[in-house]
Amino acid sequence: MNRRGFTLLEVLVATMVMAIAVAGLLGSLSSSMRNAARLTERDRAAMLAKQKMDELLLMDNLPKLTPIDGMFDPATIGGTEAGWRARLSPFESQMPPAPGQGFLERIEMEVWWKVGDETRKFSMDGYRKGILKPADLGMGMGMAGR
């Protein structure tokens, strides 16, 4: 007997194998898309943090030992709610401190953004040289940092 073509059983098995392969491929594709979106958010946060840190490092009138914060324009971050918090503190100084001496200031900054109900964060530190003023010594700025 000469048979041509496939039996119904062979077609069903081949279809089942293809369905399993396609389901696995779609699952990994969706996982890759989620990872790419998360990395894009983190990259955007890092760029915003660097830009804001550069601005803070250049500000001469930045309040010392006082947390400051602000919001980012939603148009620059893809329409999500995001903001930042920063604090300027002494990091290292010579002992005993005296007005006019140079010392190292540290700016600790945290950028946050919302993804649905979840708040994600990115932190960074920046350093700059400062000059001790008599008012700074009264605030405890002459003490050596960590």
mmCIF file of the C-alpha atoms, coordinates in Angstrom:
data_MODEL
# 
_entry.id   MODEL 
# 
loop_
_atom_site.group_PDB 
_atom_site.id 
_atom_site.type_symbol 
_atom_site.label_atom_id 
_atom_site.label_alt_id 
_atom_site.label_comp_id 
_atom_site.label_asym_id 
_atom_site.label_entity_id 
_atom_site.label_seq_id 
_atom_site.pdbx_PDB_ins_code 
_atom_site.Cartn_x 
_atom_site.Cartn_y 
_atom_site.Cartn_z 
_atom_site.occupancy 
_atom_site.B_iso_or_equiv 
_atom_site.pdbx_formal_charge 
_atom_site.auth_seq_id 
_atom_site.auth_comp_id 
_atom_site.auth_asym_id 
_atom_site.auth_atom_id 
_atom_site.pdbx_PDB_model_num 
ATOM 1   C CA . MET A 1 1   ? 0.000  0.000  0.000  1.00 0.00 ? 1   MET A CA 1 
ATOM 2   C CA . ASN A 1 2   ? 1.463  3.349  -1.053 1.00 0.00 ? 2   ASN A CA 1 
ATOM 3   C CA . ARG A 1 3   ? 0.646  6.255  1.353  1.00 0.00 ? 3   ARG A CA 1 
ATOM 4   C CA . ARG A 1 4   ? 1.047  9.890  0.553  1.00 0.00 ? 4   ARG A CA 1 
ATOM 5   C CA . GLY A 1 5   ? 0.721  12.743 3.079  1.00 0.00 ? 5   GLY A CA 1 
ATOM 6   C CA . PHE A 1 6   ? 0.470  12.747 6.867  1.00 0.00 ? 6   PHE A CA 1 
ATOM 7   C CA . THR A 1 7   ? -1.914 11.037 9.223  1.00 0.00 ? 7   THR A CA 1 
ATOM 8   C CA . LEU A 1 8   ? -4.161 13.074 11.490 1.00 0.00 ? 8   LEU A CA 1 
ATOM 9   C CA . LEU A 1 9   ? -2.084 12.009 14.511 1.00 0.00 ? 9   LEU A CA 1 
ATOM 10  C CA . GLU A 1 10  ? 1.151  13.290 12.932 1.00 0.00 ? 10  GLU A CA 1 
ATOM 11  C CA . VAL A 1 11  ? -0.463 16.643 12.146 1.00 0.00 ? 11  VAL A CA 1 
ATOM 12  C CA . LEU A 1 12  ? -1.754 16.977 15.732 1.00 0.00 ? 12  LEU A CA 1 
ATOM 13  C CA . VAL A 1 13  ? 1.665  16.179 17.228 1.00 0.00 ? 13  VAL A CA 1 
ATOM 14  C CA . ALA A 1 14  ? 3.411  18.680 14.908 1.00 0.00 ? 14  ALA A CA 1 
ATOM 15  C CA . THR A 1 15  ? 0.836  21.362 15.780 1.00 0.00 ? 15  THR A CA 1 
ATOM 16  C CA . MET A 1 16  ? 1.301  20.718 19.504 1.00 0.00 ? 16  MET A CA 1 
ATOM 17  C CA . VAL A 1 17  ? 5.103  21.001 19.234 1.00 0.00 ? 17  VAL A CA 1 
ATOM 18  C CA . MET A 1 18  ? 4.783  24.286 17.337 1.00 0.00 ? 18  MET A CA 1 
ATOM 19  C CA . ALA A 1 19  ? 2.289  25.654 19.892 1.00 0.00 ? 19  ALA A CA 1 
ATOM 20  C CA . ILE A 1 20  ? 4.682  24.928 22.768 1.00 0.00 ? 20  ILE A CA 1 
ATOM 21  C CA . ALA A 1 21  ? 7.599  26.548 20.913 1.00 0.00 ? 21  ALA A CA 1 
ATOM 22  C CA . VAL A 1 22  ? 5.585  29.677 20.026 1.00 0.00 ? 22  VAL A CA 1 
ATOM 23  C CA . ALA A 1 23  ? 4.270  30.028 23.611 1.00 0.00 ? 23  ALA A CA 1 
ATOM 24  C CA . GLY A 1 24  ? 7.828  29.891 24.971 1.00 0.00 ? 24  GLY A CA 1 
ATOM 25  C CA . LEU A 1 25  ? 9.027  32.413 22.419 1.00 0.00 ? 25  LEU A CA 1 
ATOM 26  C CA . LEU A 1 26  ? 6.221  34.870 23.216 1.00 0.00 ? 26  LEU A CA 1 
ATOM 27  C CA . GLY A 1 27  ? 6.865  34.513 26.967 1.00 0.00 ? 27  GLY A CA 1 
ATOM 28  C CA . SER A 1 28  ? 10.548 35.370 26.586 1.00 0.00 ? 28  SER A CA 1 
ATOM 29  C CA . LEU A 1 29  ? 9.719  38.259 24.244 1.00 0.00 ? 29  LEU A CA 1 
ATOM 30  C CA . SER A 1 30  ? 7.327  39.781 26.785 1.00 0.00 ? 30  SER A CA 1 
ATOM 31  C CA . SER A 1 31  ? 9.924  39.397 29.546 1.00 0.00 ? 31  SER A CA 1 
ATOM 32  C CA . SER A 1 32  ? 12.522 41.134 27.371 1.00 0.00 ? 32  SER A CA 1 
ATOM 33  C CA . MET A 1 33  ? 10.149 44.045 26.710 1.00 0.00 ? 33  MET A CA 1 
ATOM 34  C CA . ARG A 1 34  ? 9.515  44.524 30.460 1.00 0.00 ? 34  ARG A CA 1 
ATOM 35  C CA . ASN A 1 35  ? 13.263 44.509 31.150 1.00 0.00 ? 35  ASN A CA 1 
ATOM 36  C CA . ALA A 1 36  ? 13.891 47.041 28.372 1.00 0.00 ? 36  ALA A CA 1 
ATOM 37  C CA . ALA A 1 37  ? 11.196 49.359 29.776 1.00 0.00 ? 37  ALA A CA 1 
ATOM 38  C CA . ARG A 1 38  ? 12.649 49.095 33.292 1.00 0.00 ? 38  ARG A CA 1 
ATOM 39  C CA . LEU A 1 39  ? 16.162 49.852 32.016 1.00 0.00 ? 39  LEU A CA 1 
ATOM 40  C CA . THR A 1 40  ? 14.857 52.855 30.064 1.00 0.00 ? 40  THR A CA 1 
ATOM 41  C CA . GLU A 1 41  ? 13.237 54.231 33.245 1.00 0.00 ? 41  GLU A CA 1 
ATOM 42  C CA . ARG A 1 42  ? 16.458 53.746 35.204 1.00 0.00 ? 42  ARG A CA 1 
ATOM 43  C CA . ASP A 1 43  ? 18.548 55.358 32.469 1.00 0.00 ? 43  ASP A CA 1 
ATOM 44  C CA . ARG A 1 44  ? 16.195 58.355 32.373 1.00 0.00 ? 44  ARG A CA 1 
ATOM 45  C CA . ALA A 1 45  ? 16.442 58.658 36.180 1.00 0.00 ? 45  ALA A CA 1 
ATOM 46  C CA . ALA A 1 46  ? 20.248 58.564 36.010 1.00 0.00 ? 46  ALA A CA 1 
ATOM 47  C CA . MET A 1 47  ? 20.320 61.329 33.387 1.00 0.00 ? 47  MET A CA 1 
ATOM 48  C CA . LEU A 1 48  ? 17.904 63.494 35.401 1.00 0.00 ? 48  LEU A CA 1 
ATOM 49  C CA . ALA A 1 49  ? 19.937 62.879 38.573 1.00 0.00 ? 49  ALA A CA 1 
ATOM 50  C CA . LYS A 1 50  ? 23.181 63.876 36.852 1.00 0.00 ? 50  LYS A CA 1 
ATOM 51  C CA . GLN A 1 51  ? 21.606 67.031 35.427 1.00 0.00 ? 51  GLN A CA 1 
ATOM 52  C CA . LYS A 1 52  ? 20.149 68.063 38.811 1.00 0.00 ? 52  LYS A CA 1 
ATOM 53  C CA . MET A 1 53  ? 23.408 67.199 40.617 1.00 0.00 ? 53  MET A CA 1 
ATOM 54  C CA . ASP A 1 54  ? 25.350 69.429 38.207 1.00 0.00 ? 54  ASP A CA 1 
ATOM 55  C CA . GLU A 1 55  ? 22.926 72.281 38.956 1.00 0.00 ? 55  GLU A CA 1 
ATOM 56  C CA . LEU A 1 56  ? 23.246 71.766 42.729 1.00 0.00 ? 56  LEU A CA 1 
ATOM 57  C CA . LEU A 1 57  ? 27.045 71.580 42.607 1.00 0.00 ? 57  LEU A CA 1 
ATOM 58  C CA . LEU A 1 58  ? 27.136 74.985 40.903 1.00 0.00 ? 58  LEU A CA 1 
ATOM 59  C CA . MET A 1 59  ? 24.715 76.710 43.308 1.00 0.00 ? 59  MET A CA 1 
ATOM 60  C CA . ASP A 1 60  ? 26.555 78.985 45.760 1.00 0.00 ? 60  ASP A CA 1 
ATOM 61  C CA . ASN A 1 61  ? 23.514 79.656 47.948 1.00 0.00 ? 61  ASN A CA 1 
ATOM 62  C CA . LEU A 1 62  ? 22.554 76.019 48.584 1.00 0.00 ? 62  LEU A CA 1 
ATOM 63  C CA . PRO A 1 63  ? 21.269 75.710 52.182 1.00 0.00 ? 63  PRO A CA 1 
ATOM 64  C CA . LYS A 1 64  ? 23.547 73.630 54.391 1.00 0.00 ? 64  LYS A CA 1 
ATOM 65  C CA . LEU A 1 65  ? 22.284 70.717 56.510 1.00 0.00 ? 65  LEU A CA 1 
ATOM 66  C CA . THR A 1 66  ? 18.732 71.362 55.259 1.00 0.00 ? 66  THR A CA 1 
ATOM 67  C CA . PRO A 1 67  ? 16.933 68.928 52.953 1.00 0.00 ? 67  PRO A CA 1 
ATOM 68  C CA . ILE A 1 68  ? 15.649 70.494 49.746 1.00 0.00 ? 68  ILE A CA 1 
ATOM 69  C CA . ASP A 1 69  ? 13.423 68.902 47.133 1.00 0.00 ? 69  ASP A CA 1 
ATOM 70  C CA . GLY A 1 70  ? 11.608 69.534 43.892 1.00 0.00 ? 70  GLY A CA 1 
ATOM 71  C CA . MET A 1 71  ? 9.621  67.987 41.081 1.00 0.00 ? 71  MET A CA 1 
ATOM 72  C CA . PHE A 1 72  ? 10.619 67.270 37.483 1.00 0.00 ? 72  PHE A CA 1 
ATOM 73  C CA . ASP A 1 73  ? 8.515  68.470 34.574 1.00 0.00 ? 73  ASP A CA 1 
ATOM 74  C CA . PRO A 1 74  ? 6.346  65.483 33.513 1.00 0.00 ? 74  PRO A CA 1 
ATOM 75  C CA . ALA A 1 75  ? 6.946  66.370 29.840 1.00 0.00 ? 75  ALA A CA 1 
ATOM 76  C CA . THR A 1 76  ? 10.675 65.614 30.230 1.00 0.00 ? 76  THR A CA 1 
ATOM 77  C CA . ILE A 1 77  ? 10.124 62.212 31.820 1.00 0.00 ? 77  ILE A CA 1 
ATOM 78  C CA . GLY A 1 78  ? 7.441  60.643 29.713 1.00 0.00 ? 78  GLY A CA 1 
ATOM 79  C CA . GLY A 1 79  ? 4.415  61.874 31.647 1.00 0.00 ? 79  GLY A CA 1 
ATOM 80  C CA . THR A 1 80  ? 5.160  60.135 34.961 1.00 0.00 ? 80  THR A CA 1 
ATOM 81  C CA . GLU A 1 81  ? 5.363  61.815 38.344 1.00 0.00 ? 81  GLU A CA 1 
ATOM 82  C CA . ALA A 1 82  ? 8.981  62.242 39.495 1.00 0.00 ? 82  ALA A CA 1 
ATOM 83  C CA . GLY A 1 83  ? 11.021 64.408 41.829 1.00 0.00 ? 83  GLY A CA 1 
ATOM 84  C CA . TRP A 1 84  ? 14.250 64.740 43.785 1.00 0.00 ? 84  TRP A CA 1 
ATOM 85  C CA . ARG A 1 85  ? 15.534 65.327 47.331 1.00 0.00 ? 85  ARG A CA 1 
ATOM 86  C CA . ALA A 1 86  ? 18.995 66.580 48.257 1.00 0.00 ? 86  ALA A CA 1 
ATOM 87  C CA . ARG A 1 87  ? 21.005 67.579 51.306 1.00 0.00 ? 87  ARG A CA 1 
ATOM 88  C CA . LEU A 1 88  ? 24.318 69.455 51.537 1.00 0.00 ? 88  LEU A CA 1 
ATOM 89  C CA . SER A 1 89  ? 26.546 68.452 54.443 1.00 0.00 ? 89  SER A CA 1 
ATOM 90  C CA . PRO A 1 90  ? 30.219 68.685 55.399 1.00 0.00 ? 90  PRO A CA 1 
ATOM 91  C CA . PHE A 1 91  ? 32.243 65.653 54.434 1.00 0.00 ? 91  PHE A CA 1 
ATOM 92  C CA . GLU A 1 92  ? 35.785 66.392 55.481 1.00 0.00 ? 92  GLU A CA 1 
ATOM 93  C CA . SER A 1 93  ? 37.579 69.353 57.020 1.00 0.00 ? 93  SER A CA 1 
ATOM 94  C CA . GLN A 1 94  ? 40.817 70.142 58.801 1.00 0.00 ? 94  GLN A CA 1 
ATOM 95  C CA . MET A 1 95  ? 40.806 70.222 62.575 1.00 0.00 ? 95  MET A CA 1 
ATOM 96  C CA . PRO A 1 96  ? 40.474 72.651 64.272 1.00 0.00 ? 96  PRO A CA 1 
ATOM 97  C CA . PRO A 1 97  ? 38.117 74.373 61.832 1.00 0.00 ? 97  PRO A CA 1 
ATOM 98  C CA . ALA A 1 98  ? 38.565 78.080 61.212 1.00 0.00 ? 98  ALA A CA 1 
ATOM 99  C CA . PRO A 1 99  ? 36.779 80.578 58.967 1.00 0.00 ? 99  PRO A CA 1 
ATOM 100 C CA . GLY A 1 100 ? 38.350 80.821 55.518 1.00 0.00 ? 100 GLY A CA 1 
ATOM 101 C CA . GLN A 1 101 ? 39.578 77.220 55.490 1.00 0.00 ? 101 GLN A CA 1 
ATOM 102 C CA . GLY A 1 102 ? 38.619 74.950 52.627 1.00 0.00 ? 102 GLY A CA 1 
ATOM 103 C CA . PHE A 1 103 ? 36.678 71.781 53.227 1.00 0.00 ? 103 PHE A CA 1 
ATOM 104 C CA . LEU A 1 104 ? 34.866 69.116 51.245 1.00 0.00 ? 104 LEU A CA 1 
ATOM 105 C CA . GLU A 1 105 ? 31.058 69.300 50.998 1.00 0.00 ? 105 GLU A CA 1 
ATOM 106 C CA . ARG A 1 106 ? 28.869 66.352 50.101 1.00 0.00 ? 106 ARG A CA 1 
ATOM 107 C CA . ILE A 1 107 ? 25.532 66.556 48.289 1.00 0.00 ? 107 ILE A CA 1 
ATOM 108 C CA . GLU A 1 108 ? 23.404 63.466 48.799 1.00 0.00 ? 108 GLU A CA 1 
ATOM 109 C CA . MET A 1 109 ? 20.611 63.266 46.241 1.00 0.00 ? 109 MET A CA 1 
ATOM 110 C CA . GLU A 1 110 ? 17.778 60.851 45.587 1.00 0.00 ? 110 GLU A CA 1 
ATOM 111 C CA . VAL A 1 111 ? 15.640 60.857 42.433 1.00 0.00 ? 111 VAL A CA 1 
ATOM 112 C CA . TRP A 1 112 ? 12.270 59.087 42.628 1.00 0.00 ? 112 TRP A CA 1 
ATOM 113 C CA . TRP A 1 113 ? 9.580  58.281 40.087 1.00 0.00 ? 113 TRP A CA 1 
ATOM 114 C CA . LYS A 1 114 ? 6.250  56.475 40.106 1.00 0.00 ? 114 LYS A CA 1 
ATOM 115 C CA . VAL A 1 115 ? 5.405  53.398 38.067 1.00 0.00 ? 115 VAL A CA 1 
ATOM 116 C CA . GLY A 1 116 ? 1.756  52.640 38.733 1.00 0.00 ? 116 GLY A CA 1 
ATOM 117 C CA . ASP A 1 117 ? 1.388  52.471 42.529 1.00 0.00 ? 117 ASP A CA 1 
ATOM 118 C CA . GLU A 1 118 ? 5.093  51.712 43.028 1.00 0.00 ? 118 GLU A CA 1 
ATOM 119 C CA . THR A 1 119 ? 7.736  54.371 43.778 1.00 0.00 ? 119 THR A CA 1 
ATOM 120 C CA . ARG A 1 120 ? 11.226 53.636 42.468 1.00 0.00 ? 120 ARG A CA 1 
ATOM 121 C CA . LYS A 1 121 ? 14.388 55.454 43.568 1.00 0.00 ? 121 LYS A CA 1 
ATOM 122 C CA . PHE A 1 122 ? 17.893 56.239 42.354 1.00 0.00 ? 122 PHE A CA 1 
ATOM 123 C CA . SER A 1 123 ? 20.559 57.773 44.649 1.00 0.00 ? 123 SER A CA 1 
ATOM 124 C CA . MET A 1 124 ? 23.859 59.494 44.008 1.00 0.00 ? 124 MET A CA 1 
ATOM 125 C CA . ASP A 1 125 ? 26.408 61.651 45.836 1.00 0.00 ? 125 ASP A CA 1 
ATOM 126 C CA . GLY A 1 126 ? 28.398 64.638 44.626 1.00 0.00 ? 126 GLY A CA 1 
ATOM 127 C CA . TYR A 1 127 ? 31.307 66.492 46.205 1.00 0.00 ? 127 TYR A CA 1 
ATOM 128 C CA . ARG A 1 128 ? 32.594 70.034 45.963 1.00 0.00 ? 128 ARG A CA 1 
ATOM 129 C CA . LYS A 1 129 ? 35.063 72.303 47.720 1.00 0.00 ? 129 LYS A CA 1 
ATOM 130 C CA . GLY A 1 130 ? 33.621 74.811 50.151 1.00 0.00 ? 130 GLY A CA 1 
ATOM 131 C CA . ILE A 1 131 ? 35.063 77.626 52.272 1.00 0.00 ? 131 ILE A CA 1 
ATOM 132 C CA . LEU A 1 132 ? 34.133 77.801 55.953 1.00 0.00 ? 132 LEU A CA 1 
ATOM 133 C CA . LYS A 1 133 ? 32.324 80.959 56.975 1.00 0.00 ? 133 LYS A CA 1 
ATOM 134 C CA . PRO A 1 134 ? 31.795 82.084 60.578 1.00 0.00 ? 134 PRO A CA 1 
ATOM 135 C CA . ALA A 1 135 ? 28.072 81.244 60.278 1.00 0.00 ? 135 ALA A CA 1 
ATOM 136 C CA . ASP A 1 136 ? 28.954 77.685 59.186 1.00 0.00 ? 136 ASP A CA 1 
ATOM 137 C CA . LEU A 1 137 ? 30.917 77.073 62.378 1.00 0.00 ? 137 LEU A CA 1 
ATOM 138 C CA . GLY A 1 138 ? 27.845 77.967 64.427 1.00 0.00 ? 138 GLY A CA 1 
ATOM 139 C CA . MET A 1 139 ? 25.850 75.360 62.480 1.00 0.00 ? 139 MET A CA 1 
ATOM 140 C CA . GLY A 1 140 ? 28.335 72.602 63.254 1.00 0.00 ? 140 GLY A CA 1 
ATOM 141 C CA . MET A 1 141 ? 29.747 72.591 59.724 1.00 0.00 ? 141 MET A CA 1 
ATOM 142 C CA . GLY A 1 142 ? 33.327 72.462 60.901 1.00 0.00 ? 142 GLY A CA 1 
ATOM 143 C CA . MET A 1 143 ? 33.044 68.897 62.139 1.00 0.00 ? 143 MET A CA 1 
ATOM 144 C CA . ALA A 1 144 ? 34.679 66.195 60.056 1.00 0.00 ? 144 ALA A CA 1 
ATOM 145 C CA . GLY A 1 145 ? 32.281 63.970 58.125 1.00 0.00 ? 145 GLY A CA 1 
ATOM 146 C CA . ARG A 1 146 ? 32.154 60.178 57.892 1.00 0.00 ? 146 ARG A CA 1 
# 
